[in-house]
């Protein structure tokens, strides 16, 4: 249970639950596990509600600032709760002190204006589906969504677009692991990178009449060489003083991976995908959709 609120003056979320240590007994030590399980579950639910080629759910959470409200019974479905929490945070910022402990990160938000997007530009009709399905999602799935969010944060700064792509490469690897696991559950023994490419084509490209992958083609193969050269300055492709990547890689990977994660979680496409297929078939009636 949780909620997210945003207006041009403030954006925040409130969830029940504790840290990863509470549910993951063998969790490794980390100083970068800044989002709790339920915080990440809520953020993931929102991100997965994006529509194809429409506005991102572009979050920029305050890292390692997760105050806890001391309340035994808090109704998160009540609008009054939302209002009271909003006022508490705003008063904390204006007063320059925090009842929650260290507050310097909150103070840095004073006077900021948030860019808000009308809710109808997102598929929030599927929000509850995503939220419920995420209760059983794997740790790899959460890592994939986490790195999508980190990429969104990094791409806000032109100087860190290369690092945004690196974050998306982690999300890409997570999606590959999840697709292979999905194929195993569907009966494919020891699925390969080519099997994953065929799966991707069948579910996302074939309905638009795109050609099937060649016999040797691998999952997101066009990014393979760039990934190697980006992450290994010295490799079999030679020594490079910079990453051979482009800014366009960010929206391409970001949108593709978001949709793949959404499909893997619910095993269905959203209405926006089907609408795009119908529009394509109306424009190109000889295309074979599936």
C-alpha positions as CSV (number, residue, x, y, z in Angstrom):
1,X,0.0,0.0,0.0
2,X,1.3,3.5,-0.8
3,X,0.7,6.7,-2.8
4,X,2.5,9.2,-4.9
5,X,1.6,12.8,-5.1
6,X,3.0,15.6,-7.3
7,X,2.2,19.2,-8.1
8,X,4.4,22.0,-9.3
9,X,5.6,22.7,-5.8
10,X,6.3,19.3,-4.4
11,X,6.5,15.6,-5.3
12,X,6.7,12.8,-2.7
13,X,5.6,9.2,-2.0
14,X,4.6,7.4,1.1
15,X,4.7,3.6,1.6
16,X,4.5,1.0,4.3
17,X,7.5,-1.2,5.0
18,X,11.2,-1.2,5.9
19,X,14.5,-1.8,4.3
20,X,15.9,-4.6,2.1
21,X,17.5,-6.2,5.2
22,X,13.9,-6.9,6.5
23,X,13.1,-9.2,3.5
24,X,16.5,-10.2,2.1
25,X,18.5,-12.0,4.7
26,X,21.5,-12.6,2.5
27,X,21.6,-9.0,1.2
28,X,25.2,-7.8,0.5
29,X,26.5,-4.7,2.2
30,X,26.0,-1.6,0.0
31,X,26.0,2.1,0.4
32,X,23.9,2.6,-2.7
33,X,20.7,0.7,-1.8
34,X,18.9,4.0,-1.5
35,X,15.3,2.9,-2.3
36,X,13.5,0.5,0.1
37,X,11.5,-2.4,-1.4
38,X,8.2,-0.7,-1.2
39,X,9.5,2.6,-2.4
40,X,11.0,0.9,-5.4
41,X,7.8,-1.1,-6.0
42,X,5.8,2.2,-6.1
43,X,8.2,3.9,-8.4
44,X,8.3,0.9,-10.7
45,X,4.5,0.7,-10.8
46,X,4.5,4.4,-12.0
47,X,7.3,4.0,-14.6
48,X,5.7,0.8,-16.1
49,X,2.5,2.9,-16.7
50,X,4.2,4.9,-19.5
51,X,2.6,4.8,-22.9
52,X,4.6,4.1,-26.1
53,X,6.2,7.3,-27.5
54,X,4.5,9.5,-24.9
55,X,5.9,11.3,-21.9
56,X,8.3,9.5,-19.5
57,X,7.5,9.1,-15.9
58,X,10.8,10.8,-15.1
59,X,11.5,10.5,-11.4
60,X,14.4,12.1,-9.5
61,X,14.1,10.8,-5.9
62,X,16.0,12.4,-3.1
63,X,18.6,9.7,-2.5
64,X,18.9,8.3,1.1
65,X,16.2,10.5,2.4
66,X,13.4,8.2,3.7
67,X,11.9,9.7,6.9
68,X,9.6,7.4,8.8
69,X,6.3,8.7,10.2
70,X,5.5,7.3,13.7
71,X,1.9,6.2,13.2
72,X,0.4,2.9,14.1
73,X,-2.6,3.4,11.9
74,X,-2.3,5.6,8.8
75,X,-5.0,5.4,6.1
76,X,-3.0,5.8,2.8
77,X,-6.3,5.8,0.8
78,X,-7.6,9.0,2.5
79,X,-7.1,12.3,0.7
80,X,-6.7,14.0,4.2
81,X,-3.6,11.8,4.8
82,X,-2.1,13.1,1.5
83,X,-2.8,16.7,2.5
84,X,-1.4,16.4,6.0
85,X,1.8,14.7,4.8
86,X,2.2,17.4,2.1
87,X,1.9,20.1,4.7
88,X,4.3,18.4,7.0
89,X,7.0,18.2,4.3
90,X,6.5,21.8,3.2
91,X,6.6,23.1,6.8
92,X,9.8,21.2,7.4
93,X,11.4,22.8,4.3
94,X,10.2,26.3,5.2
95,X,11.3,26.0,8.9
96,X,14.7,24.9,7.9
97,X,14.7,22.0,10.4
98,X,13.5,18.4,10.2
99,X,11.9,16.2,12.9
100,X,13.2,13.3,10.8
101,X,16.9,13.9,11.4
102,X,19.4,15.2,8.7
103,X,17.5,17.6,6.4
104,X,20.1,19.2,4.2
105,X,18.8,17.4,1.1
106,X,15.3,18.6,1.8
107,X,16.4,22.2,2.1
108,X,18.0,22.0,-1.3
109,X,14.5,21.5,-2.8
110,X,13.2,24.8,-1.4
111,X,11.9,27.0,-4.2
112,X,12.1,24.3,-6.9
113,X,9.3,24.0,-9.5
114,X,8.3,20.5,-10.7
115,X,7.3,19.8,-14.3
116,X,4.0,17.9,-14.1
117,X,2.3,16.0,-16.9
118,X,-1.5,15.4,-17.1
119,X,-2.4,11.9,-15.8
120,X,-4.3,11.0,-19.0
121,X,-1.0,10.8,-20.9
122,X,-0.2,7.7,-18.9
123,X,-1.7,4.2,-18.7
124,X,-2.6,4.5,-15.0
125,X,-5.5,2.1,-15.6
126,X,-2.9,-0.6,-15.2
127,X,-1.2,0.8,-12.1
128,X,-2.9,-1.6,-9.7
129,X,-2.0,-4.5,-11.9
130,X,1.6,-3.6,-11.9
131,X,1.6,-2.9,-8.1
132,X,0.1,-6.3,-7.4
133,X,2.3,-8.2,-9.8
134,X,5.4,-6.6,-8.4
135,X,4.8,-8.3,-5.0
136,X,6.2,-11.5,-6.6
137,X,8.8,-9.9,-8.9
138,X,12.4,-11.1,-8.7
139,X,15.4,-9.2,-7.4
140,X,16.7,-9.0,-11.0
141,X,13.4,-7.4,-12.1
142,X,13.8,-4.7,-9.4
143,X,17.4,-4.1,-10.3
144,X,16.3,-3.6,-13.9
145,X,13.7,-1.0,-13.0
146,X,16.1,0.7,-10.5
147,X,18.6,1.2,-13.3
148,X,16.0,2.7,-15.6
149,X,15.2,5.2,-12.9
150,X,18.9,5.9,-12.4
151,X,19.3,6.5,-16.2
152,X,16.5,9.0,-16.1
153,X,18.2,10.8,-13.3
154,X,21.6,10.9,-15.1
155,X,20.2,12.0,-18.5
156,X,18.9,15.2,-16.8
157,X,22.6,16.3,-17.0
158,X,24.2,16.4,-20.4
159,X,27.6,15.7,-18.9
160,X,26.4,12.3,-17.6
161,X,24.6,11.0,-20.6
162,X,27.3,8.4,-21.1
163,X,26.7,7.2,-17.5
164,X,23.0,7.1,-18.3
165,X,23.7,4.7,-21.1
166,X,25.8,2.5,-18.8
167,X,22.9,2.3,-16.4
168,X,20.7,1.3,-19.3
169,X,23.2,-1.4,-20.2
170,X,22.6,-2.9,-16.7
171,X,18.9,-2.8,-17.3
172,X,19.4,-4.5,-20.7
173,X,21.4,-7.3,-19.0
174,X,18.6,-7.7,-16.4
175,X,16.0,-7.9,-19.2
176,X,18.0,-10.6,-21.0
177,X,18.2,-12.7,-17.8
178,X,14.4,-12.3,-17.3
179,X,13.6,-13.2,-20.9
180,X,15.7,-16.3,-20.6
181,X,14.0,-17.3,-17.4
182,X,10.6,-16.6,-19.1
183,X,11.6,-18.9,-22.0
184,X,12.6,-21.6,-19.5
185,X,9.2,-21.4,-17.9
186,X,7.6,-21.8,-21.3
187,X,9.6,-24.9,-22.0
188,X,12.8,-23.8,-23.8
189,X,15.8,-25.7,-22.4
190,X,18.9,-23.6,-21.9
191,X,17.6,-20.6,-24.0
192,X,20.3,-18.7,-25.9
193,X,20.7,-15.1,-26.9
194,X,19.2,-16.0,-30.3
195,X,16.2,-17.5,-28.6
196,X,15.7,-14.2,-26.7
197,X,16.0,-12.3,-30.0
198,X,13.3,-14.5,-31.6
199,X,11.1,-14.0,-28.6
200,X,11.6,-10.2,-28.8
201,X,10.7,-10.2,-32.5
202,X,7.6,-12.4,-32.1
203,X,6.1,-10.2,-29.3
204,X,7.2,-6.7,-30.3
205,X,8.3,-6.5,-34.0
206,X,6.4,-9.1,-36.0
207,X,3.0,-7.4,-35.5
208,X,4.5,-4.4,-37.3
209,X,5.8,-6.5,-40.2
210,X,9.5,-6.3,-39.3
211,X,11.8,-9.0,-40.5
212,X,12.6,-12.0,-38.3
213,X,16.2,-12.1,-36.8
214,X,18.8,-14.0,-38.8
215,X,19.9,-17.4,-37.6
216,X,22.9,-16.0,-35.7
217,X,21.4,-12.8,-34.5
218,X,21.4,-12.2,-30.7
219,X,19.3,-10.3,-28.3
220,X,19.8,-6.5,-28.9
221,X,22.8,-7.5,-31.0
222,X,23.3,-4.0,-32.4
223,X,24.3,-2.8,-29.0
224,X,26.8,-5.6,-28.3
225,X,30.0,-4.1,-29.7
226,X,29.2,-0.7,-28.3
227,X,28.7,-2.1,-24.9
228,X,32.0,-3.9,-25.0
229,X,33.9,-0.9,-26.2
230,X,32.2,1.4,-23.7
231,X,32.8,-0.7,-20.7
232,X,36.3,-1.9,-21.7
233,X,38.6,0.8,-22.9
234,X,41.0,-1.9,-24.1
235,X,39.2,-4.8,-25.9
236,X,39.4,-6.9,-29.0
237,X,38.0,-4.0,-30.9
238,X,41.0,-1.9,-30.0
239,X,41.9,0.9,-27.6
240,X,39.5,3.8,-27.3
241,X,39.8,7.1,-25.5
242,X,36.0,7.6,-25.5
243,X,32.8,5.7,-25.7
244,X,31.5,4.9,-29.2
245,X,27.8,5.7,-28.4
246,X,25.2,8.2,-29.3
247,X,22.6,10.2,-27.3
248,X,19.8,8.5,-29.4
249,X,20.8,5.3,-27.6
250,X,19.1,6.6,-24.5
251,X,15.5,7.0,-25.7
252,X,15.8,3.8,-27.9
253,X,16.9,1.6,-25.0
254,X,14.9,3.4,-22.3
255,X,11.5,3.0,-24.2
256,X,12.2,-0.5,-25.4
257,X,13.3,-1.9,-22.0
258,X,10.4,-0.2,-20.1
259,X,8.0,-2.0,-22.5
260,X,9.8,-5.3,-22.2
261,X,9.7,-5.2,-18.4
262,X,6.0,-4.3,-18.5
263,X,5.2,-7.2,-20.8
264,X,7.3,-9.7,-18.8
265,X,5.5,-8.7,-15.6
266,X,1.9,-9.0,-16.8
267,X,2.5,-11.2,-19.9
268,X,0.3,-8.9,-21.9
269,X,0.6,-5.7,-23.9
270,X,-1.1,-2.5,-23.0
271,X,-3.9,-0.9,-25.1
272,X,-1.4,1.5,-26.5
273,X,0.5,-1.3,-28.2
274,X,-2.6,-2.8,-29.7
275,X,-3.7,0.7,-30.9
276,X,-0.3,1.2,-32.6
277,X,-0.6,-2.2,-34.3
278,X,-4.1,-1.4,-35.6
279,X,-2.9,2.0,-36.9
280,X,0.0,0.3,-38.6
281,X,-2.2,-2.3,-40.3
282,X,-4.6,0.4,-41.4
283,X,-1.7,2.3,-43.1
284,X,0.0,-0.9,-44.4
285,X,-2.9,-3.4,-44.9
286,X,-0.5,-6.0,-46.5
287,X,1.5,-6.3,-43.3
288,X,1.1,-9.5,-41.4
289,X,0.3,-8.8,-37.8
290,X,0.3,-11.3,-35.0
